[in-house]
Amino acid sequence: MTEIAGKAAVVTGGGSGMGRGIALQLAKEGARVVVADIIAANAEKVAQEIRDRGGEAIALGCDVSDRASVRAMKAKANEAYGPILIVIPNAGATSFKRMKDVDDTEIDWIIQVNLMGVLNFIQIFLPDMLAAGEGHFVASASVAGFIPTLAPDHVPYTAAKMGIIGAMLNLRRELEGTGVQSTVFTVASIQSNMGANNSTYRPARFGGPYDEKIEVPKNFTPPPRKDPEEVAPMVTFAIRNNRPMLISDPIHRKNFEEQYLPIAMQAFDDVDAFYATKNKG
């Protein structure tokens, strides 16, 4: 069980959406919160909101895809609050495009923000947790990674989010006996501005900002979106109770059973049949 009250926490993508909701909830439960975001002004708005509610928070700018930026942010966070023992790599970038239409820089950007953003934070913050013998990572993945067939025209994003799921569950095994815990949060159907705004903060090395609102494919209808503040208490529940995985919307149980399980079970049936035939011969 990881205590939250009194701990220092960092939340990336904390300036809006799910990150904001998690930051507010952590502060409500007594954590001192570092709100990190690539748009520092957005991070400051959330930090001020926490302070206005009686909590303790600072805002720091950070590009999660840049290790130097992460290390610089960590140094400032440590200066303010000491060791950071709750780390929530939540920042994300997305697009809905067919692979034939996705250019190199957009693939690199989506992979670097989503997958490498998580790995960068684990690599950089883990040593302090191991030294303290305690701590908890909660990395935001997506139901798109948990059910890869769910949304069309989403290949780089799905690949990155599936990678986060694998990384976090494998990390959990690596950390057994250390006192450090990990949870993967498979986020879905959350109210946010990522789809509308993420094109405006793409760094120059990935092609820079561009004026394009992301459109969900016409052959995909996402379920109604939940308020991040409604979902955020699930995150602190997972931290306190050391859950390996968290799913934000129960509607996806049916999608998992109908879309993903049949593929996996067919593969097992096929390999059983293959060896049965081979052994007969």
C-alpha positions, 0 to 999 in steps of 0.5 A: 500500500502506497500512502499519498498524503505527505508524498511529493508527486509529479504529473505530466500533461498536468495542464489539462484533461486527465492530467489536471484531474489526477493532479487535483485529486492527488492534492486533495488527498494530501500530496504536494504536486508538481504540475508538469506540462509542455505548456508552462502557462497551463501547468501554472493555471492548474497549480494555482487551482490546487493552491486556491483549494488549499493544496500545495503545488508548483508548475514546471514546463517539461517536454517529456520526449526530451531527456534533458528537459525531464532531468531539468524538471526533476532537479527543480522538483527535487529542489522544491519538494525533495524526492518525488515518490509518486510519478504519473507520466500522463502526457500524450499526443495523438492523430487519426490518419491512415499509415499511407498518410502519416509522415516520418516526423508525426510517427516519431512525435507520437512514439516519443511523447507517448512511449518514450515519455513514459520510459524517460520518466521511469529511467530518470525517477526510478533511482530515487525511489529505489534508494527510498525503498518506496514509490509508485509509477502510474503511466497513462496508456490507452484502451487503444493499446489494450484493444488494438482493433478498437479504433481505426487509422490509429497505428502509431498511437496504438503501438505506443500505448500497447508498448506502455502496457507491456513496459509497465507490467514488465516493470512491475515484475522487475520491481518485486521486493523493492518497495516500488510499485507500478500501475498502467492506466488504460485511459478511454473516453475522457473529456480533454482537449488533446484531439483539438489542441495537440497539433499546436504544441508539437516541437520543432524537431518533430515538424513544429505546430500545425493547424489541424483539428483531429477528426475521428474516423467516420467508421468509429463512434467513441462512447460518451466521454467522462469528466476527468475529475470523476475518474481521477479517484480511481487513480489514487485508489490504484496507488493506495491498493497497488493495482497492476492495471486500471481501466477508466470505462467499464464499457470496454469489457465487452469490446475486449471480449468481442474484439481481442479475446477471439483473436488470441484464442484463435491463435492458441487453437491454431497452434494446438491444431498445428502440433496435434497434426505434426505429432500424428505425422 
